[in-house]
C-alpha cells in the first residue's frame, strides 16, 4: 500500500514510527520534512494499519471551494 503525501507540506518523505497511545506501543506515520504525525485518533498496531489510517484522511479544500 502506498502512503499518500503529507497534507501540510506535500512531501512524499513519510515513515512509520512507534508512538504511545494509552500506554500501548502503536505505529503512526510521520512526515520527515515538516514533522506532521497522525492520525492521533487511531491506534495502529501494524505498519499496514498506520498507512491505511493516514490515507483515510479527507482531502483539503481551499476556502474558495467551500459552500
Residue pairs with C-beta under 8 A, 6 or more apart in sequence:
1 48
1 51
1 52
1 55
2 51
3 12
3 14
3 29
3 51
3 54
3 55
4 54
4 55
4 57
5 11
5 12
5 14
6 12
6 13
6 14
6 31
6 33
6 34
6 36
7 36
7 57
7 60
8 31
8 34
8 36
9 31
9 33
9 34
9 36
11 31
11 32
11 33
11 34
13 31
13 32
13 33
14 29
14 30
14 31
14 32
14 54
15 29
15 30
15 32
16 27
16 28
16 29
16 30
16 47
16 50
16 51
17 27
17 28
17 29
17 30
17 37
18 25
18 26
18 27
18 28
19 25
19 26
19 27
19 28
19 37
20 26
21 43
22 43
24 43
26 43
26 44
26 45
26 50
27 44
27 45
27 46
27 47
27 49
27 50
28 37
28 38
28 39
28 40
28 44
28 50
29 37
29 38
29 50
29 51
29 53
29 54
30 36
30 37
31 37
38 53
38 54
38 57
39 53
39 54
39 56
39 57
42 49
42 53
44 50
44 52
44 53
